[in-house]
Amino acid sequence: MDFRPHPKSSSVVEILKHQLLSERRFFGEFVGTPDPPAAEVLPKAADLESYIQRMEELARPRLAFFATQTAEWWMQDVPFFGLTRQRIWVFWRRVLHTCHHRTQLTVYLRLLNKPVPSVYGTNVGQDMGRRRSYDVSGGGRKKVESSLTFQVFEFQVGASSGFVSRKLETLN
């Protein structure tokens, strides 16, 4: 949790703290979700599982809240760091900010030669029982053909989209 690749870089735990607190600020103060005060956001324990659990605890009510909003609500102007932006713009700015931090942590894992959790399915270094075939119609891209008969996904949601950690249980 204290790893940092360079003295000027944030540590893993600093990124996780920032992620939780900045999500609360973006969503609670700018977008308008019912979020707890900043003093109640961080987990009591400073281990990775506690941070993941806290991200999920905060994300689930946001997702339920977002699901009930109208298109008009999303298009309303809201304050954003002294400016005015549409709520949907602030939301997507948050998604991009989350992607930035997920990328940071992905690089850290690669530097430590640790497995990187997938976001879109399998990634480099994972087999997962799939075979690849060359797809000429796909512009030279590789197409993944699943040889699996059943997959169960258990999601640990860490934000509205980008910071999602996924556990994959595969049953043949």
MOHU-V397743 format. One record per residue. N is the residue number from 0. RES is the residue in three letters. BURIAL is + if it has 9 or more other ideal C-beta (glycine too) atoms within 8 Angstrom, else -. Layout:
BEGIN
n = <N N>
res = <RES RES>
burial = <BURIAL BURIAL>
END
This chain:
BEGIN
n = <0 1 2 3 4 5 6 7 8 9 10 11 12 13 14 15 16 17 18 19 20 21 22 23 24 25 26 27 28 29 30 31 32 33 34 35 36 37 38 39 40 41 42 43 44 45 46 47 48 49 50 51 52 53 54 55 56 57 58 59 60 61 62 63 64 65 66 67 68 69 70 71 72 73 74 75 76 77 78 79 80 81 82 83 84 85 86 87 88 89 90 91 92 93 94 95 96 97 98 99 100 101 102 103 104 105 106 107 108 109 110 111 112 113 114 115 116 117 118 119 120 121 122 123 124 125 126 127 128 129 130 131 132 133 134 135 136 137 138 139 140 141 142 143 144 145 146 147 148 149 150 151 152 153 154 155 156 157 158 159 160 161 162 163 164 165 166 167 168 169 170 171>
res = <MET ASP PHE ARG PRO HIS PRO LYS SER SER SER VAL VAL GLU ILE LEU LYS HIS GLN LEU LEU SER GLU ARG ARG PHE PHE GLY GLU PHE VAL GLY THR PRO ASP PRO PRO ALA ALA GLU VAL LEU PRO LYS ALA ALA ASP LEU GLU SER TYR ILE GLN ARG MET GLU GLU LEU ALA ARG PRO ARG LEU ALA PHE PHE ALA THR GLN THR ALA GLU TRP TRP MET GLN ASP VAL PRO PHE PHE GLY LEU THR ARG GLN ARG ILE TRP VAL PHE TRP ARG ARG VAL LEU HIS THR CYS HIS HIS ARG THR GLN LEU THR VAL TYR LEU ARG LEU LEU ASN LYS PRO VAL PRO SER VAL TYR GLY THR ASN VAL GLY GLN ASP MET GLY ARG ARG ARG SER TYR ASP VAL SER GLY GLY GLY ARG LYS LYS VAL GLU SER SER LEU THR PHE GLN VAL PHE GLU PHE GLN VAL GLY ALA SER SER GLY PHE VAL SER ARG LYS LEU GLU THR LEU ASN>
burial = <+ - - + - - - - - - + + + + + + + + + + + + + + + + + + - + + - + - + - - - - - + - - - - - - - - + + + + + + + - + + + + + + - + + - - - - - - - + - - - + - + - - - - + + + - + + + - + + + + + + + - + + - + + + + + + + - - - - - + - + - - - - + - - - - + - + - - - - - - - - - - - - + - - - - + - - + - - - - + + + + + - + + + - + - + - + - ->
END
